[in-house]
């Protein structure tokens, strides 16, 4: 019988956030694939669990991925954990899930801590519609390109960021989104120094120019304001009718098309066109 892969979220700071089901899965799995075995060992020691660990991280994921898949195919169950939070979200777990899915291996995700969702919920920004953008590139050019692709984004945006890159990222964001865009900087979530700073991009830049950023950050950036809708005036309707008639359209067709294009009732367009011709 084929085994399966469990995705086991681990605490993003507070070790008490491990769930009963995650704990049981770690206990019952045949082996644990971990991004950093030293980090996972600390968690396992805290939980009093002894289990064989396989390291699975960015630079060995191809070779170790095959090895893990082979063990699962032979009937073993694997629990995948990242350093913190939900595996497969901005970490190499994504590739292991893809490989299992492609091989027809069952993947079971256990819900639990995720830095992105924890930050979003505490941010005070709109949560109805959001998009996850993960880490921006360290290279200025590709970071700008990534942000420029988001200029029109109206949903709240979630970014992961390391403290040593934070200022450069905030500066690029202010250049692209404007200095007044609202941002919530969620730092050290669930830890002793948990902090949420709700400010603007320029406010965040001046703050971190004065005090170097420390700890782990999730940035929750407000989306772009919806573009103002132009309400068509009778003059707009009349001009459009005239324009269409000059291209050979009958008055009736021109009124119908204008009404459709401008989202106005046909009567209104008719009256506007009439008033102009009078
Ligand atoms: N897969 C994990 C998840 O979704 O929860 C995230 C992995 S990613 C490699 C690590 C990033 O998550 C950090 O650079 C930081 O942006 C964010 N992060 C993790 N723990 C955090 C915490 N306690 N407070 C704020 N951000 C955190």
Boltz pocket constraint, residues with backbone or C-beta under 6 A from the ligand:
constraints:
  - pocket:
      binder: B
      contacts: [[A, 12], [A, 13], [A, 82], [A, 84], [A, 85], [A, 86], [A, 87], [A, 88], [A, 89], [A, 90], [A, 91], [A, 113], [A, 114], [A, 115], [A, 116], [A, 159], [A, 160], [A, 161], [A, 162], [A, 186], [A, 187], [A, 188], [A, 189], [A, 190], [A, 191], [A, 216], [A, 217], [A, 218]]
      max_distance: 6.0
